[in-house]
Amino acid sequence: MAKSTLEKMGPAASAALAAQERFNDTASSFPFVPVSLQIHRQAEAHPDQVAVIAAGRRLTYGELDRRSNILANFLLERLGRGGAKACRDMIVGVALERTELAYVAEQGILKAGAAFLPFVTSYPDERIKYCLQDAGASLLLTSRALKDARPGLAGDYEILAVEELLAAGDDSYPGQVEIGREDLAYVIYTSGSTGKPKGVMIEQGNLANYVQRDEKSIEIMHYARPGRIALAMAAFSFDVSVVEEFVPLSNGCTVCLATEAEIQDPFLLSAAMQEHQVNGLTCTPTFLLSVLNIPECREALQGVDFYDIGAEAFPAGLFGKLRELRPDSVILNVYGPTECTMGCAASLMESEGEIVVGGPIVNTKFYVMSPQGDFLPIGEKGELIICGDCVGRGYINLPDKTAKAFFTLEGLRAYHSGDLASWTEAGTIRIHGRIDNQVKLRGFRIELDEIEKVMAEYPQVDTCAVKVLQRAGMSDYLAGYYTSTEEISQEALLAFMKERLPEYMLPAALLRLEQMPQTVNGKIDRKELPSVEPVQARTAYVAPRNDNERYISAAFAQVLRLEEGSVGCEDDFFQLGGDSLSAMLLVSRLSQKGISSADVFSLRTVERLAALLEERGEAESLEEIDDRERLRPHRLSPMQVEMLDNQFAKVKSTMFNNMSYLFRFPKETDPERLRQAVNEAIGNHPALAMTIGFNDDNELVQTYTPDILSEVQYEYMSDLEIIRLARGLVQPFELFNAPLLRLRLFRSPKYTYMFFDVHHLAMDGSSLGLVLADITRAYRGESLPRDYYCAYLAAEEKLCNSPQYEEDKEYFLKAYGGFDWCSIPEPDQRESLKLEARQRRVQLPFDEEDLVEAEERWHASRSVMAIGAALQALHEFTGRRYIMSNWIFNNRLGSYAANSVGMLIKNLPVGVDMEKAKDTGELLAEVKRQVTEGIAHSSYDYFVAKDRPFLDDPMEVNYQLNINADDLAELKPFYLPLDNQYCAPGARLELEFLENDNNSGCFESEFEWAGNIFTTEKIVAFHNLYMEKFIEIVHG
């Protein structure tokens, strides 16, 4: 976006700009002082004041200053090239445990005039190496222990232990170093579940402006008040850790750096907070909601008078809960992308109600603009543009992405936030979500910028643009526009693009322009790009040559209502007028031949689809496919990615991820047969030998690594020793490049024991019965059915890259978007509640015969009846009209998945306007329809993409079948209790309908809920109402 001026704007835009500028009075003039110098001055003024508390140790400002001086002088000697700016823009990696040494290292780097690149030590070696090499870092600072334990970190850089550097050296302040505003301060690599991370560069001036305690920065005024002792919990690889370190220390406050153990254990954390008198906290809403009702944590939080809350949407009700602790606390809702130095807005929460992120901080401006670059009136939604001293330099080694995201507006450095926002009349910003810059064409999501980038790489193209054009009665198509100083062969240009883009991203029409139409802001005005007909809507007619081509040709003609015999073997279905809807009709006709929607969208022509039919006559067997797919890595499922994301982003998010069992087998069990059976069964399921890591493109993948699981042998000890051992058997898993299964066998003089502990990443609940059934089969000496998990993963990957995935996504968004859904009873939190999983199980007064009769009467499955009862109960309980529930689809309908152990399940919705369901019959019919449609569109996992665990996840209604150890019943195991300190609720509320464990032929209703969110009284009342509705449905 070019620089805008009032002279170039129309009256409406000028008025809108003037209105927005009323809220941008943030200018303040203060001298630039690098943060390293600010902290040094605090050391000179208060050398004995405590700066950092970490792992029980206290480091004064004087000690912090001297140690960081030693490190700075070493770096100047090692990296310096002479002069006052010897280390300018040099990047030094930091991978240290959560001790005071991390702060010593980062501040020493800044004092030397260099920039730091921080990592969390749990990152895989591959991720750290990629970031260091991408950033061009010549040095990695770590601890002696990590250096010795991680030989895989070695790369094109030097690795040094900080303890060794601090053992001796010059501790004088390196005052000769000159640090400028535009010098690089730090680089943060934004981590994601897929794709390569990108390094965000923040300059010294950005950081100095942010930490300044100026009256126009409400966040820092409260954060850095005298006497502040602020808790630091953020991972060092996240920009919040920079806030936690430099805001307090630049302003003479104290940082209490939480250890990893304290972060993971709320009781240790609360003890540390009280011991060190912590009174300031930076955290996410999720963290507060997870600890707010633990008595020990509440007691510690009563000493906190400042909350800096961000990184997630501020949930309704949180303000009131914090106010209950103490009425004088300052509660801020903060906002800011990493690209804009952490926090560029803050709202002082003073009451419940509308959630906003406030206005811009000091020397920062916000503008809300249209896609055309026009300033929008107050209240209208548009993209939030962030301008001023907070905006960073850009992305390291990514000039194209930097140019796209960073620009100049009204003479200020500016950043496209990508957030949809609006101004309120009070001058605060409301965030509405993200802006979607993609288009959809023939079922594919297409990034127009990607096509334009390829066009622009053609040597003779000067400028270019791509847009979607429409034809009456025909499918939409892409049109490409370009300017050039000389004539270009359009065939050559298309051939160039075809080598770099998939076919569905190729323009069907090209047009050379004398010049590109532009908006007043200098952007290409896509609205003014002229219409142009496709280069070639039809190929020369070539008659079908065999039965398969004639079959496909006739199907094309029937679906598109073309004259019989008019479709040739080289004709393209979509160029003949096909679209995503007509493609579904075509698939319905061709599915009996094994043609899928992915085949239609990728192959497109009669000739290619017919050739596929020919190939399938000699197709690979399922075994051959699975053999091949076991040799390559596969992407994680959306649910697996969500589990990993939650683990690294949110405290206590992994506590429900262990599935653990301890069985004792009777004396008559043959120990050696059991051992062999266990090893054979485990080896039959690739998911149990999968390791998670990053591939060469830095994507998360799972790789079949059979050698990672050793053959299980017996451990010999007494029964009492085994029972005592059970107290500590369940432990968290290492998630990267490590097994996700622990299996141990024990022998005592009397009994045989089996401990089975698996991470939810490796398998879902439905998998348990498959594994245990295989143990029983192997014990009998029977052969085991093959597990085609790797073939399933390959099929899922193909599906997720096909138009069907986008069509399924569109189905869910269209079917369930735009409604104010009630999906759970209104949460409430009370001081007496504890952060723990709660459970209530009640036997239902019906048996299998009753259920079969009800299924015949309603023409609906028992699962549909359970969902219908839950919807009725929630409607009556809340009085709400639009009611939604989540149900778990076990996703084991196909040949790939029937015997597959792994994380296969999908989260699917059912949402009903209860006023339209006149009676129970109509309700169950609608639930049945939505369940069927959900399965048909289940390539897209609706709730994994939409909800946030423990914040807005809906109630789950599940019919649980074979999610127990019944498949081991033949071996007569006895369940032994396990002490699982990591047990916590898996969701806010789960409604389980399951078979009775006592073989009575009856069924049970089990409610599991998060005790920190719902009172027992509320859940019992809702549970009773649900059972009442369910019983009425079953008994009619």
N, C-alpha and C positions, 0 to 999 in steps of 0.2 A: 504494500500500500504506500503510495507516494504521500508526501507532505500535503496536508489539506490547509486551505486558507478560507477565511470567511468570504473573500471576494468570489471564490469559485462556487459557492453554495447558493442554492435557491433559498427563498424566504423560510420554507418549512424546516430545512436542515439547519439554517442559521439559528432559528428560534430554538430548535432542539438542542443544538450545541450550547447556546447561551443558558438554557435551563439546566443542562448537565454540569456546566462549569460552576454553577452556584454551589455544588457539592464538592468541588475540587480545590477548595481553598486550603491547600496543604503545604504551601511553600514555607520553608524555614531555612535560614542561613546560619551555618555553623562550620567551623574549620574542619577539614578532613584530617582525621587522626586514625591511623591504622589500628585495628583492634589489638594487635600484638603490643603496640606502644601504649594503648589505653590500659592493658593489663599490667604492663611494666610500671606505669605510673601508679597504679593501685598498690603494687609491691613496694614502691618507694615510699608511698604515704602510709601504708599500713602493713609493714613486713610480717608482723606476727599474727595478723588476722587469718583465720582459717579460710582457705580458698576451696579446697576439695576434701570431701570425706569419701573414702572408698574402701570397702572390705575391712572396715574397722580402723583404718589408718586415716590420720589427719595431716594434710599438707597445707602449710601456710603459703600466703602469697609470696613471701620471700623465698621459700624453698622451691615453689613452682617456678619462680622467675630464674633462680640460679640453675636449676636443672634444664629448663628449656633453653637457657643461654648456652650451656654446654653443647646441647644438640645443635643449636643454630650455628655455633662456631665450627663444629665439626662439618656440617653441611656446606658452609661457606668454603672451607678448606678442600673438601672432597669434590664438590660440584661447581664451585665458583670459577668464573672465567676472568676475574679481575674487574675492578670498578665497583661503584656503589650499587649497581643493579645486577650483580654477578649471577644471581639465581632467579632472575625475573622469568616468570611463566614456566619454570621447571616444575614438574609434577613428581611428587614423592608419595608412594603408597604407604598406607598405615593399616596393619592387621594385628591388632592387639586385643587382649582380654579386657574386660571391664574393670580396669584399675586406673589409678592416677597416671600411670605411664602413657596412656592414650592421650590425655590432655597435654602432658609434657611434650610428646612427640608432635602433636598438631601445632602447638604454639611455638615450638622450636622451628618447625618448618616455616611458619609465617614470619618469624623474626628474621630468618635468613632471606626473606623476600621470595620464597618459593610458594607452591600451592600443594595442599594435601588432598589425597584421594583415599577416603576411609572405606574399610571393609568390616563386615562381621566375620568372626573366625569360623562360623559354621558354614560359610560359603564353600562350595566345592573348589578344589584347586583350579579346575578348568575355568570357572567363572572369574576367579581372581586374576588368573593369567591373562585371560582375554581382555579384561578391563585395563590391566597394566600395560599390555602391549598396544592396545588401541590408543591409550593416552600417551604413549611414548615415554612412560616413566622409566627412569634409569636406576631407581632404588626403591626397595620395599623395606620398611621398618617393621619389625615384629619382635616377639619375645624369644628368649633363648629356648624355651620349651617348645614353642610352635615351630621354630626353625629346625629343631632336631626331629620333631615328629612329622613334619610335612615336607619330605624331600620332593614331592610332586609339584611343589610351588616353584621350583627352579625354572628360570626363563631367561630372556634377554635383558636381564637387570640384576643388580646386586641385591642380596638379602643380608640385612644386618640386624643383630639383636640389640635392642635399646639398652638393656642392662649393661651390656659390654661397653657401649658408647659413653654411658654415664659414669663408669667406674673412675674415669679420670678425664680432665679436660679443662678448658678455659671457661670459667663461669661468669665472665664479664659480659655486660650487655653489648651486643654488636651495633652500636649506635651509628656506625659508618654506613649501614645499609639504608638505601633510599627506597621507599615504597610509595608507589603512586596509586591514584584512584583506579586507573585502568589495568593495574597489575592483577594477575590471576590470584585468587585466594584459595579456592577449593574446587574440586570436581566431584559431583555426585552422579553415579550411574543409576538411572532409574531402572529398577528391576521389574520384569514382567514375566508372565507365565509362558509366553511364546515370543519369538523374534529376538533380535539382538538388542541388548541394552544400549542406551545412548547416554553419553556423558554430558551433563549440564555444567557449564562453566560459569562460576560466580566470581566477580571481581572484588577487589579490596574496597572500592567505593560503595558497592552494593551492601557488603557486610557492615561497613562502618555506619552507613545510613540506617540500617535496620536496628542496630543495637543502641542507637542514640536515644537517650531518655529525654524526649522532647514532648511537650504538651500535646502535639498533634499526632503522637503515636500512643494511643490509649493502652495498647498492649504492653509496651515497654515501661510506661509510667507505673503501671501496677506491678509488672513482673520484677522490675529492678528497684523497688522501693528499699530504703535502708532497712537492714535487718532481715532481708529475705534469705531463707534457706530453701533452695529449690531442689526438688527431686528430679533426677535424670534417669529415664528408663528406656528411651528410644534406642533402637539398634544403630550402631555407628554408621551403617551404610545409608541411613535415612536422614534427610535434611533436618528433621526435628532435633536430632542429636546436636546439630550445630547451634540451634536455638538454646538448648539446655546448657551448653558449654559457654558460649560467648556472651549471651545476654547478661547472666549474673556476674561473670568474672570481669567483664568490661566495666561494670558498674559497682564493683566492690562488694558483691554479695557472695554467698557460699553455695556450692553445689554438692549435693549428696548423690554420688554416683552409685546407683543400685547395681549389685552384682547379678550375674545370670541366675543364681539360685534364688535370690530375693525376688526377681521378676517373676519367676515361675511359681513361687510359693507365697501366697498372700499373707500368710501368718508371719513368715520371716520379713516380708516387706513392711508390714504394719509395725513390727517390732523395731525395725531400723528407723522408720519414720518417727516413731515416738522417742527412741533413744537419741536421735540427732535433731529433734524438734523441727522437723520439716514443716514449713508453712506455705509452700508453693508447689503446684503440681501441673505439669504439662502432659496431656494424655488424650486418648480417644474416648468418645462416649461409651464404646464397647467395654473398655477397661473399667470405667466407673460403674457401669451396670453389672459387671461381673463381681465386683467387690463390695458394692454399696451396702449389702445386707449381711455381710459377715461381721459379727459383733466386734471382733478385734480390728477389722479395717475401719469400721464406722468410728471406733474410738480414735484411731490414728487420724482419720479425716476430719475429726472435730478440731484438730490443731491447724488445719489448712484454711487459710483465708483468701487464697487466690487459685483459681482454676483457669488454665489456658487450654481450652478444649478445641480440637480440630481433627482434620484428616478424614472425617466422616460427617454425614448430616447430623445435626443436633436433634436428638429425638424429643418428641413431646413428652413432658412429664419429668425429664431429668432435672430441669431447673428447680422444680418444687422439692424434689428429693434432696438436692444439695442444700436448699434453703432450710430444710428441716434440721440439718446438722448444725448450722449456725447462721443466723440471719444477716451477719455483717460480711459474709464472704463475697469476694469479687468473682463473678462468673463471666468468662469471655468465650464467645463463639468466634473462632479465628478462621481465616481463609487465606490461601496463597499457594500457587504452584511452585514446584522446585525451581522452575526457570525464573521466578521472581523473588528469590531470596527468602524462601520459607513462608513468611507471613506478610501480606500486604494489605490486610483488612482485619478489623476486629469489631465485634459488637458486644457492648456491655449488656448482659442479660439482666433485666430488672423485673420481669414478670413473665408468666406463661403467655403464650400467644404466638403471633407470627414470628417465624424463624428467619432472621436475616444475618448477613455476615458483616454488616456495618459499612463504613465508608473507608476510603483509602488512607494509608498511614502517611507520615511526613514525606514530603517531596515525591508524592505518588499521585497519579490521576487515573480515574476510571472513565471509560466511555462505553456506552452501549450502542452498537452500530448494526446496520442491516447488512445482508450479504453483498449489497451493492456498494457498501462503504459510506452510507449515509448515517448521520447521527439521528437517533430515534428519540421521540418524545418520552417524557417521564411516564413510566408504567408499561411501555411497549417492550416486548421481548426481542432481544438480539444478542449478538456475540459480545461478551465482555472483553474489552481491550484494556490492557494494563500498561500504563506509561510511567516513566520517570526513573528515579535513582534506584529503584528496586529491581529493575529489569536486567537480567544477566547478559553475558556476552553471547551465548548461543550454545550449540552442540559441538562437541569436539570431533573434528574430522568429518563433519557432516554439513558441508556448506549449503547443499540444496535444502535440507530440512531447516537449517538455521535461517536461510533466506525466506523460507515459507512462513516460519513462525515469528521471526523478529523483524521489525521494520521501524520506520520513523513516522511519527504522527505529531503534527503541531510542534515540530522541532525537538521532540522528545523520543528517546528510545522506547519502543513499544513492543508488546507481545500479544499474539493471538491466543487467548486462553482456551478457546474451543468450548467454553461454558456458555450456555444459554442463560441470560440474566436480564433483569429489569431493575430500574430505579424505583424506589418507593417515594411517595411525596415527602417523607421525612428525610430523604437524602441518604438512605441506606440501600445496599444491594441485596436483592433476592436471587439466589441461584436456582434455576429450573432444571438443570441437567446438561447434557452434552449436545453439541451440534453434529448432525450426521451429514457428512460431506460426500456420501456415496450415492450412486444411482443404481436402480435395478433394471435389468434388461434380460428378457427371456429366462427369468429365473436366477440370473447371476447378479451378485453384488459387484459393482465395478467402480473402481477408483479412477475418476477421469484424469486426475493428476498423473497417474502412472502411465496412461496412454500418451498424454501430452509430453511427458518426460522422454519417452522413446521417440516420439516424432521429432522433438527438439534435438535429439542426438544425430539426426540425419544431417550430413554436412551442409547441404544447401538451404536448409530451413532456418529462417531468421526468427520468426515467432509462430506460435501455433496455439490452437484451442480445439477442444472436442466437446460436442453436446449431443443430446439425444433428440432425434426428430421423430415425428409421428406421421403415419399414413392412415387414411380412413379405410377401415376394413382390413388392415394389414398389421403386421407386427412392427413395433418401434425399431429404430436402427440408429447406429452411431454415425455421426458425420464429423469429419476432421477438416479443419481450416488451417491454412498456413500462409505466411508471406515469405517471399524469397526474391533475391535480386536477379535471379535468372530462372529460366524455365526448368521445371523438375519433371521427370518421368514419374507419373503417379503409380505405374506398375512397379517401378524400382523402389519407390517409397513404401508401397504396400509390402513388397517382398522383404525389405529391410525390417519392417515392423513385425512381419510374420515370423521372422527368426527370433524375435525377442518377446512376443506376446502370444497368449493362447488365442485360438480362433475367435472366441466369443468377444474378445476385446479389440478386434480389428474393425476400423470404420468401414461401413458399407458404401460410404460416399466421401469424396475428397474434393475440396475447392480451394483454389489459390485466390487470395485476396490482395488487393493493392496495399491495404493497411487494415489493422485490426480495429474494430469499433471500440471505443474506450468510454469509461465512466468519467465523471469529473475528477475522480481520485486517481485516474491513470490506470485503472484495472481494465482488463478486457470486458467489454459489455456483452455478455453472452446472449442477452435478449435480442440484440441487434444483429447477431450472426444470421445470414440469410439461409433460406431453405435450399436444399440441394437434393436431387434424386439419387437413389443408389446407383453405384457404378454399374452393377449387373444384378438385376433382380432374378433372372433366370439364366441357366446355362443352355447350351445347345442340346436339343432333345436327343437322348440316346435310349433306345428301347430296352426294356428289361431283357436279360439274356438267360435267366434260369429261373427255376421255381421260387427260390428264396427272394430274388429281386422282384418277381411278379407279385409275390405275396406282400412284400413291404410296399411296393408301389400302389397296390390296390388299397392298402390300409391308409396311406397318405391321402389318396383321393377321397376315400369315404369320410375321413375325419375333417378334411378341409373343404368338403363338398365341391370337389373339382370333377370335371368330366372324366368318366372312366377311360383309362388308357392314355390320359394326358400327362401323367407323371413319369419322367424318365429316370434312369438309374443314377444319374449324376445330380439330380435335383435335390436341393437343400430344403428340409421341412420348414425351417423358419423363414427362408427367403420366399417360400410359396405362401406365406401368410400365417404360419403357425406361431403360437405363443404358449405361455406356460399352461394355460387352461386346456387348449387343444392338445398339447403334448401329453397331458394326463389322460385324455380320451384315447390317444394313440397307444400309450402304455397299457391301458386296460385291454386293448385289442391284441397287443403283442406279448403280454405278460405270460400267456400260455406257452410261448416259445422261449421264455427266459429273458426277454428284453426288459430292462429296467429304465426308470426315468433318467438315471445317470447316463445310460447308454444313448438314449435319444438325444440328450442335450450335448453330449460330447461328440458323437459320430455324425448325426444330423442328416446324412444323405442315404438314399435307398441303397446305393452300392456298398457303403460301409456297414450299414446295419445288416444287410444280407450276408456280407462277408463274416460278420460276427456269428450269425447263425451257422455258417459253414464251419467256423472254428469250433463252435460249441459241440459240433458233432464229434469232435476229437478232443474234448475239453479235459483239462487236468482233473484228477480226482481230488477230493477234499483232503486226503492224506498228503498228496503231493503239494497242494497249496500250503497246508499247515507246515510241512517240512521246510518249505522255502521261507515262510514268514517267521519261523523260529530263529532264523539266522540274521534277522535285521531288527533294529530298534523300531518302536512304535510310539506314537504320541499318546500322552495321557488323556483320559476322558475328562469332560468338563467337571465332573464331580471330584475326580482326583486332583485336578488343578485347584479347585476351590478349597479342598482340604489343605493343600500345601500353602496356598495364599493365606488362609486363615491362621495357619500355624506360625508363619513368619510375621504376620501383621498384627495379630491380636493375642493378648495374654489369655491363657487357659483355653485356647480354642481347640487344643488337641486332646482334651481329657476324655472324650468319648471314643477315641479311635482305636483302643485296644479291645479285641475280642478274645477273652481268656477263659480257659477251662482246665480244671484238674480232676482227672478221673482215677478212681481206684478200682482195679479189676479183681475178681475173686480168685481164690486159691487154685481153682481148676483151670484157669487160663494158662495156656501154654506160652511162657514168656518169649521163647525164641520165635515161635510162629507170629506172635503179636509184633515183635520188633521188626521182623521181615515184612509183615503186612503194612506197618506204619511207614517204613521206608519206601515200599513199592507205591503206596497210595500218594505220599507226598511227591514222589518223583513223577507221578502221572499228571500233575497239574502245573503247567509252566508259570501260572500267575504267582505261585508260591516261591518261585526262584527268580522273580523279576527284580531287577535293581533299577533305581531311578537316578538319572543323571542328565547331563547336557550333551547334546550332539555338537558337531563342528559348527553348526549355525546358531549355537547357543539356545536351542529349543529343548524344553523338558521332554524326555523320552523315557520309556521303560524298555529294558533289554533282558531277554531271556538269558540267564547266567546259571546254568544247572550246577556248575562246580561250586557255587557259593554256599550250597547246603551240603554239609558233610553227612555221611551216613550216621544215623543216630544209634548210639550204644547205651547200654545200661549204666546207671550210676548206683552204687550200692551203699545203703545206709539204713538205719533203723526207721520204723514207722514214726516214732516221735521226732526224729531228725527231719523227716520229710514234712511232717505237719508244721514244724517250726520254720522250715525253709519256705513253705507256702506263703508266709507273711511278706516275703520280699521278691517273689518270683516275677510279679508283673512290674515291668519297667518301661519307660518310653523307648521308642525306637530311634536309631540313627536313620534318617530318611534317604540320604544320598549314598549311592554306591555301597549299599549294605543290605543284608537280608531283612525282609519284612515279616519273617516267621521265626519264632522260637519254639522248638519242640524238644522236650527232654523226657527220657524214660528212667524210672527209678525202680529198684528192686529192694524189697525188705525181706527178712526171713519168711514173712507170711504172704505179702501181696505184691502186685505189680501196679505201678502208677504211670500215668501219662499226663504231662503238662503241655497244653497246646495254647500258644499265644500268637496272634496274628494281628497285624495292623490293618485297619479298614481300607487303606490304600490298596492292599493286595487282594481283598475279596469282600463281597457283600454278604449279608446274612443268609441269603439263599444258597450260598456256596458251602455253608457249613455241612448241610446234609449230604452234599455230594462227596465231600472229603471223607466224612465218617462212614458213608455207605461204601466207599472204596476200601477203607480199612477193613470193614466187615467182609467184603467180597474177597479181598486178598487173604484174609485169615482163613476163609473157607477153601482157598486154593483156586478161586475162579479168576479168569482173565478180566482185566479192567477195561471198560469202554474208554476210547480215546477222548482226550480233552483237546478241542480245536480252538483254544483261546487265542492263539496267535493268528489263525485264519480269521477269527471274529474281529480282532483288532484291525486287520488289513481291510476287511469289509467295511468297518465303521469309518476308517480313514477315507476310503473311497466315497462313502456316502456323505461325509462331512464336506468333501470338496466338490460335491455335485449340486446342481440347482435344486434338487429335492430338499436339501438342508435349508436353503433360503426360503423355499416355498413353505416348508414346515414352520419355520420361524414366523413367516408372515401370517400363516394360519393362526398361530397362538396369539400374536399381537393384535390381529384383527378381531379374533373371537373374544378376547378378554381385556382389551384395552378400552379406556374411557369410562370404566365403571368404578364407583367408590366401594370396593369390595370389603366386606367384613370377613376375615379369615381366622379369627381367634377371639376368645373372650377378652374383654378389656384387661390388659395386664395391671397388676398392682403390686407394690412392694411395701413390706412392713419390716420394722426393726427386728422382729422375732424370727424372721426367715433366715435360713443359711444357704450358702451357695453349694447346693448338692442336688443330685438327681433324686426326685421323689417318685414313688410308685404306689399304685393301688390296683389290686386285682380282685375281681368279683366273678363268681360263677354265674352263668346265664341259665335261665330255666328252659332251655330247649336243647335237643340233641340232633344228630345227623338226619334222622327221619323227618323231624320238624323242618329242618332247613331245606331238604329236598322238596318237601311239599310246598314250602313258601316260594322256592325258585320256580316251580311249575306254575304256581298261581300267579306270580307277578311277571313271569317270563324275564327274570333278571337273576344274575348270579348273587351269591352271598356277599361278595365284595361290593357289588353295587348297592345291595341293601344296607350294608354297613355305612357306606358313604352317604346314602340318602338319610339314614337316621341321624348322622352327624350334622348334616345340613339342616334338618328339621330342628334339632336341639339347639344349634347355634342361632338359628332364626328366632326361636322362641326365647332363648336366653338373653339375647341382645336387643331384640326388637328391630334389627336391621333388615333391609329388604334384599340387598345383593350379597349373597353368601357364597364363599369360596372355601375349598379344601384342597389339600395336596394328597395325592395317593401315589404309592410307589409301584411302578411297573417293573417286574423282575426281568423283563427283556430276554426271555429264554424260549422264544417261539420257533426260531429257525434251527436248521441243522448245525450251524456253526456253534450255537450257544447252549444246546440242550444239556450237555454234560460239562459245560465250561465253568471252571472256578475263576472268579475274578470280580472286579468292580464293574458289573454290567447294568445295574439298576438305573432307572430314569425317574425324575420327579415330574409328574404330570398334574394338571389342574382340572378341577370340576368347579364351575361357577354358575349359579342359578339365580335368576330373578324369582324369588319365592312367591311374589304376588301373581306370577303367571302360571305357577304350578297349582292347579285347582284342587288336586287331591294327591294322595300318595302314589297312585298309579301313574299320573302324569309326571310327578317328580322322578320316580324311578326310571321311567322311559327316557327322560331328559338326561339323567345321570348315565344311563346305559349308552345313549348316543354319544355323549362327550367322552366317556371312557373308550369307546370304539374309535372315535375320531382321534383321541389322544394317542392311542397305540399306532394308528395309521400315520401320524405325523411325528413319531417319537424320535426321529433323528435329532431333533432340537430339544434339549433338556430345559424346559420352561423355567422351573424354579431355581435351578443352579445359576441360570443367566440373570435372574431377576432379584431374588431375595438376598438378604444379609442375615446370616445366622444370629439368632438371639435379639435381633432388632425388628425385623418385619417378616420373618419366616412364618408361614401359615401352619395351622394344625395339620397333622398327618393322620390319615385314616388308612390302616393297613390290615389286610387279611393275612395273617402270618401262617404259612404252611411250610413244614419241614425246616423251620429255623429253631431247631433244638437238637438234642443228641439222640433222638429216637432211633436213628440209623445205626447206633451202636448197641441198641437194646439187646440184641442177640448175645453180646458178650457180657451182659449184666454189669455194666459199670456203676459205681457209686460216685455221686457228685461230692466233691469236697470244696468247702468255701475257700475263696482266695481273698487276701487282703489287697484290694485295689485302691490305692490312694489317688489314682488318676481317674477315677470314675466321676463323671459329671454328665449332665443331661445332653443328649444328642440333638435336641431341638427344644423349642419352647413348650410344645405340647404334642404328644403322640398318643393316638387312640388305636390300640392294638386289639384285633379280634382274632383269637387263637384257640387251637385245640387244647383240651384239658390234658395236663401232664399225668393224671392219675388213671388214665384209661377207662374213665367212667362213661365215655361216649358223649359227654357234654362239652360245652365250650365256655370260654372265659373272656371277659372284657378287662383289658389292662390299660390303665392310663399311666403314662410317664410324663413328668413335667419338670420344668426348671423351678426349683424352690425359691430362687431369688427373684422370680418374676410373678408367680401366682401364689396366693394364699391357699392353704389346704382346704379351707372352708369353701372357697369359690370353686375349686376343682371338684370337690366331692359333690357339690350341688349340680355342677354341669355334668359330671359323670353319671349321676343318678338320672338326670333328664335324658341323657343319651341312651342309657340302657332302657329306659321306659319307651322311648321311640323305637328302638331296635326290637324290643319284645312285641310291641304292637304290630310292627311290620311282619315279623315272623309268624305270629299267631293269628294275624289277619283281623 
